[in-house]
């Protein structure tokens, strides 16, 4: 499967690692997002997530950088709160029912 969306183990997931452009789901859910962009607009969104303080942009994918991003995502109270507030604002504009429907359609068409 060419899409990588890793939800960490415990529900509710503490953060989302995205490497293929599905980070809007984690932003809508109000979770800190860790993005490793590969091409296209992924770099733009990774920069925005980092600039807004709602996640991390991993430029150089190493164990150390991923470990640091994960630690930040689960322990940085400011990042967690910013992500939660951003999710609330996104859901006001785009209800999760529509988001989950579009995600379901996307995943079923790409497998």
N, C-alpha and C positions, 0 to 999 in steps of 0.2 A: 504494500500500500504506500503510495507516494506522499501521503499526508501524515504529518507527525503532530499529534496533539497529546501531550503527556499530562494527565491529571494526577497529581500526587495522591498518595494512598488513602488518606482518611477523609471521609465525607464529613462535613463539607470540605472540599479541597482548599488548602491554604493558599495555593497559587497555581498558575498555569505556565508551563513552558511551551512556547510556540515557535515552530521553525518553518511554518508553511502558510502563513497568512490568515489564521483563524483567531487571531488575538482579540477581535471584536467581541467574541463570545465571553472571554474572561473579563474584558472591560465592562460589558453589560452585566455580568454576574457580580461585579464589584470586587474582583480578586486582583492582587498584584500580578503583573504579567512579566514574564521573562521572555525576551524575543532574541533569537539568533536569525537575523535576516540573511537571505541568500540572493534575492534579485528584486527588481521592480520597486513597487511602492513599499515593500517591507522595510526598507531602510528608513523611509520617511516616518512610518508608524513606530518603528523602534525608537527613533529619536524623540518623537512626540511623547511616547510613554515615559521615557527617561526624563525629559524636560518637565513634564507635568508631575513627576514624582509618584507615579502610580505603577512603576515597574522598572525593569532593568533592560538595557540594550547590551547584549553580549557581542562585541566586535570580534574578539579573538576567542574562539571556542576552546577553552582548556578546562581541565578538571578544577583548577583553582578559581577561574572566573565563574564557572557554573556554581561551585560551592558557595562563593561569596554572594552571588545573586540569590541563591536559594535561602541562605541565612538571612539576607536582608528582607526577602519577601515574607518570611515567617516571623521575623523579630522586630522589624522597624515599624514602630507604632504609627509614625507619621505616614509612611508609605501605605500601610494597611488601611488607615483611615481615609487617606486621599483616594485610594482605589474604591473603597466602599462608597464614598460620596460621588465619585465619578459614575459608578454603576447606577446609583439612584437617579442621577440626572439623565443618563442614557435610557434607562427604563421608562422615564416620563415621556420620552420622545418615541421610543421603539419598544413596545411591550415584549416581554420575553416569549410570549406565545408565538409571535411572528418570528422572533429570532430562532426559537427551537424548531419551528417548521422549516425555515430556510436552511438551518444546519442539517436537519434530517434529510432534506432533499439533496443537499450538497454531498453529504456522506454517501447516500445511496447511489448517486450518479457517478461517484469516483472510485467505487470499489470493484 
